[in-house]
């Protein structure tokens, strides 16, 4: 059965962040993910995980000034030192939280930039991050994101991510496949996940349109969950959606389908 992780950036936002761990456990989750841990003390986060018996399955590398609209800096030549410092900061948190996967948000392409230059910088940064994470037994993930929600996001298709991975030439780079983003950009979800299963280390979900919980939009999640079982996907599925009402009311899809967490 699929294994679901609560995304604490998106779920249980009715509560202060530190209280969302207990809420996730009470709702039946055994794992969590969230965008960034860096505003919080590592010891506090670890204490919440241990107290509630939760596994931390994912967080992102530092992604620049999020409040100012930045969505990653891995493609920016003048931010290479900052990116690489962020890799070590992320490793420090991941080791404290026993988190075995880190996602790299590559960033928004600046206007009038040369895509070849951006890709060259990105490949160099991914090689650096992949090696640094491999030394700590942590997987590096890259995530294609739709360009409707984030115009100009440089990495926006599955085949583009796979080509980058081949250019990086590391066994420690994988795809984070977000069903919501890829439904918008390319569709053909089931066949794509099956074809590239060996390079997909983590999956996230939300329905489309609206980025709400499964069952609120056009994606046939009942079929996709059965399909992921059938093709042998063994990773976690992060619930990275915006509840249409409250988090608990929005979890009715989970109870209806009786999937394990």
C-alpha positions as CSV (number, residue, x, y, z in Angstrom):
1,X,0.0,0.0,0.0
2,X,1.2,3.6,-0.6
3,X,3.0,5.2,2.3
4,X,1.9,8.8,2.9
5,X,3.9,11.6,4.6
6,X,2.2,14.8,5.9
7,X,3.7,17.9,4.4
8,X,3.8,20.2,7.4
9,X,4.2,23.3,5.4
10,X,0.9,22.8,3.7
11,X,-1.1,20.7,6.2
12,X,-2.2,21.5,9.8
13,X,-1.5,25.2,9.2
14,X,-4.3,25.9,11.7
15,X,-1.6,25.2,14.3
16,X,1.9,26.6,15.1
17,X,4.6,24.7,13.3
18,X,5.9,22.8,16.3
19,X,2.4,21.5,17.1
20,X,1.9,20.1,13.6
21,X,4.0,17.0,14.3
22,X,1.6,15.8,17.0
23,X,-1.4,16.6,14.8
24,X,0.1,14.6,11.9
25,X,0.6,11.6,14.2
26,X,-2.9,11.9,15.6
27,X,-4.3,11.9,12.0
28,X,-2.5,8.6,11.3
29,X,0.7,9.7,9.6
30,X,4.0,8.0,10.5
31,X,6.2,10.4,8.4
32,X,6.5,14.1,7.6
33,X,8.1,16.4,5.2
34,X,8.2,20.2,4.8
35,X,9.9,22.8,2.7
36,X,12.6,24.1,5.0
37,X,13.8,23.5,8.5
38,X,16.2,26.4,8.7
39,X,14.1,28.8,10.8
40,X,13.8,26.2,13.6
41,X,16.2,24.8,16.1
42,X,17.5,21.3,15.0
43,X,17.0,20.0,18.6
44,X,13.4,21.1,18.7
45,X,12.6,19.4,15.4
46,X,14.3,16.2,16.3
47,X,12.5,16.2,19.7
48,X,9.2,16.4,17.9
49,X,10.0,13.6,15.5
50,X,11.2,11.3,18.3
51,X,8.4,12.2,20.7
52,X,5.7,11.3,18.1
53,X,7.5,8.4,16.4
54,X,7.7,10.2,13.1
55,X,10.2,9.7,10.2
56,X,11.5,12.9,8.4
57,X,11.5,11.9,4.8
58,X,12.4,15.1,3.0
59,X,13.2,18.8,3.1
60,X,14.7,21.2,0.6
61,X,18.1,22.7,0.2
62,X,18.2,26.4,1.0
63,X,16.5,28.2,-1.9
64,X,17.5,31.8,-1.5
65,X,15.1,34.5,-0.3
66,X,11.8,32.7,-0.4
67,X,9.8,35.7,1.0
68,X,11.1,37.8,-1.9
69,X,10.0,35.3,-4.4
70,X,13.1,33.3,-5.0
71,X,12.6,29.6,-5.7
72,X,16.1,28.3,-5.7
73,X,19.5,29.6,-6.7
74,X,21.2,26.5,-8.3
75,X,21.1,28.0,-11.8
76,X,22.7,31.4,-10.8
77,X,26.3,31.9,-11.5
78,X,26.8,34.7,-9.0
79,X,25.3,32.6,-6.2
80,X,27.4,29.4,-6.5
81,X,29.2,30.0,-3.2
82,X,25.9,30.6,-1.5
83,X,24.5,27.4,-3.0
84,X,27.4,25.3,-1.9
85,X,27.3,26.7,1.6
86,X,23.6,25.8,1.7
87,X,24.4,22.2,0.8
88,X,26.4,21.8,4.0
89,X,23.8,23.6,6.0
90,X,21.2,21.2,4.6
91,X,23.4,18.2,5.4
92,X,23.8,19.4,9.0
93,X,20.0,19.5,9.5
94,X,19.4,16.3,7.6
95,X,21.9,14.4,9.8
96,X,20.3,15.8,13.0
97,X,16.8,14.8,11.7
98,X,17.9,11.5,10.2
99,X,16.5,12.6,6.8
100,X,17.8,10.6,3.9
101,X,16.6,12.8,1.0
102,X,17.2,16.4,0.1
103,X,15.4,18.2,-2.7
104,X,17.1,20.9,-4.8
105,X,14.7,23.6,-6.1
106,X,16.7,24.9,-9.1
107,X,15.3,28.3,-9.4
108,X,13.6,30.8,-11.8
109,X,15.5,31.8,-14.9
110,X,16.3,35.5,-14.9
111,X,15.0,37.4,-17.9
112,X,17.2,37.5,-21.0
113,X,19.4,34.8,-19.5
114,X,21.2,32.2,-21.7
115,X,19.6,28.7,-20.9
116,X,23.0,27.1,-21.8
117,X,24.8,29.1,-19.2
118,X,22.1,28.4,-16.5
119,X,22.3,24.7,-17.3
120,X,26.1,24.7,-17.1
121,X,26.0,26.3,-13.6
122,X,23.2,23.9,-12.5
123,X,25.1,20.8,-13.6
124,X,28.2,21.9,-11.7
125,X,26.2,22.6,-8.6
126,X,24.3,19.3,-8.8
127,X,27.6,17.4,-9.2
128,X,28.9,19.2,-6.1
129,X,25.7,18.5,-4.1
130,X,25.4,14.9,-5.2
131,X,29.0,14.1,-4.1
132,X,28.6,15.9,-0.7
133,X,25.3,14.2,0.0
134,X,26.6,10.8,-1.1
135,X,29.3,11.0,1.5
136,X,26.6,11.2,4.1
137,X,24.3,8.5,2.5
138,X,21.7,11.1,1.6
139,X,20.0,11.2,-1.8
140,X,19.9,14.4,-3.9
141,X,16.5,15.0,-5.6
142,X,15.6,17.5,-8.3
143,X,11.9,18.5,-8.9
144,X,10.3,19.7,-12.1
145,X,7.7,22.4,-11.3
146,X,4.9,23.8,-13.4
147,X,5.4,27.2,-15.0
148,X,1.8,28.3,-14.5
149,X,2.2,28.5,-10.7
150,X,5.9,29.6,-10.9
151,X,6.5,31.3,-14.3
152,X,10.0,30.9,-15.5
153,X,10.9,28.0,-13.3
154,X,13.9,26.5,-15.1
155,X,13.2,22.8,-14.5
156,X,9.7,22.0,-15.6
157,X,9.5,18.6,-17.4
158,X,10.4,15.0,-16.5
159,X,12.5,14.4,-19.6
160,X,14.5,17.6,-18.8
161,X,15.2,16.3,-15.3
162,X,16.3,13.0,-16.6
163,X,18.6,14.6,-19.1
164,X,20.2,16.7,-16.4
165,X,20.8,13.6,-14.3
166,X,22.6,12.0,-17.2
167,X,24.7,15.1,-17.6
168,X,25.6,15.2,-13.9
169,X,26.9,11.6,-14.2
170,X,26.2,10.6,-10.6
171,X,24.3,7.7,-9.2
172,X,23.1,9.9,-6.4
173,X,20.7,12.2,-8.3
174,X,17.0,11.3,-8.5
175,X,13.7,12.8,-9.6
176,X,11.2,14.1,-7.1
177,X,8.0,13.5,-9.1
178,X,5.2,15.8,-8.2
179,X,1.9,14.5,-9.7
180,X,0.2,17.9,-9.5
181,X,3.0,19.8,-11.3
182,X,3.4,17.1,-14.0
183,X,-0.3,16.8,-14.6
184,X,-0.2,20.5,-15.6
185,X,2.9,20.3,-17.7
186,X,2.7,17.0,-19.5
187,X,0.1,14.5,-18.2
188,X,0.6,10.8,-19.0
189,X,1.3,10.3,-15.3
190,X,1.0,6.5,-14.9
191,X,3.1,5.7,-17.9
192,X,5.8,8.2,-17.0
193,X,6.1,7.0,-13.4
194,X,6.3,3.4,-14.6
195,X,8.9,4.1,-17.3
196,X,11.2,6.1,-15.0
197,X,10.5,4.3,-11.7
198,X,14.2,3.5,-11.1
199,X,15.1,7.3,-11.0
200,X,12.0,8.4,-9.0
201,X,12.9,8.5,-5.3
202,X,10.0,10.5,-4.0
203,X,6.5,11.4,-5.1
204,X,4.2,14.3,-4.0
205,X,0.6,14.8,-4.7
206,X,-2.2,17.3,-5.0
207,X,-5.2,17.5,-7.2
208,X,-5.7,19.8,-10.2
209,X,-7.0,22.5,-10.5
210,X,-6.6,24.2,-7.1
211,X,-3.9,22.1,-5.6
212,X,-6.3,20.7,-3.1
213,X,-6.6,17.2,-1.7
214,X,-7.2,14.1,-3.9
215,X,-10.8,13.8,-5.1
216,X,-11.3,17.5,-5.6
217,X,-10.1,17.7,-9.2
218,X,-9.4,15.8,-12.4
219,X,-6.7,13.4,-11.4
220,X,-7.8,9.7,-10.9
221,X,-5.9,9.1,-7.7
222,X,-7.7,5.8,-6.9
223,X,-6.2,4.4,-10.2
224,X,-2.8,6.0,-9.6
225,X,-2.4,4.5,-6.1
226,X,-3.2,1.1,-7.4
227,X,-0.8,1.6,-10.3
228,X,2.0,2.6,-8.0
229,X,1.5,-0.6,-6.0
230,X,1.4,-2.6,-9.2
231,X,4.7,-1.2,-10.5
232,X,6.4,-1.6,-7.1
233,X,7.0,1.9,-6.0
234,X,8.4,1.6,-2.5
235,X,9.0,5.3,-1.6
236,X,7.0,7.8,0.3
237,X,4.2,10.0,-1.2
238,X,4.3,13.5,0.3
239,X,0.8,15.1,0.8
240,X,1.8,18.6,-0.5
241,X,-1.6,20.1,-1.0
242,X,-3.7,23.0,0.3
243,X,-6.8,21.6,2.1
244,X,-9.9,23.1,0.7
245,X,-11.3,23.6,4.2
246,X,-9.5,22.3,7.3
247,X,-6.8,19.7,7.2
248,X,-8.8,17.0,9.0
249,X,-11.9,17.5,6.9
250,X,-9.6,17.3,3.9
251,X,-8.3,13.9,4.9
252,X,-11.5,12.2,4.1
253,X,-9.9,11.0,0.8
254,X,-7.5,9.1,3.0
255,X,-10.1,7.3,5.1
256,X,-12.3,6.5,2.1
257,X,-9.5,4.7,0.3
258,X,-8.2,3.1,3.4
259,X,-4.5,3.5,2.5
260,X,-1.8,2.9,5.0
261,X,0.4,5.7,6.2
